[in-house]
Amino acid sequence: MKRLTPLARLWPWVAVILSGVLLWPTVIEVPAHAQETDEFKVIVNASNPLRTMPRNQAARIFLKKEEKWANGFAITVVDLPTDHPARQAFSRAILRKETKAVEAYWRKLIFSGMGSPPWKLGSDADVVTFVGSNVGSIGYVA
C-alpha cells in the first residue's frame, strides 16, 4: 500500500457542509497523478463509518460488483455525465477504463439483464445533495 500524503491523511477529518448536510470525503488510494491534480474527490454519506478505501474496492463499488457496506447497508452509487471532466478522470484513475469502455460495460450488463448502471446526476451540486440525503450512497465530485 502506498503511504498517503499529509494532506490526504487530513481529508477524512474535513467535513463538507452543504444545505445543513454533513458529508465525508473518502480518501482512496489512487495513482499519484490523480491525488496531485485534485481532479475529483469521492464522497460518502456522513452516516457511513468508512473514511478510506483501496482503489480496487472503489472500482468494485462503482462497477456494482460490491453492493453492501461492511455495516450491511446497501450501496447506492451515483455518477456524473460521461462528458464531465471529473467522470473522465475518475474512470481512468479508479476504474482504469475510458468512459466509453465503462458505458460499453453497462450496455452489456443491461442487455443481458444482469445489472443496471449507477444513477447519473447532472452536476457536482446534484451529487453532493444526493449523497448527503441518502444513507449508504457514494459519489464523486470535481
Disulfide bonds with the S-S distance in Angstrom:
none
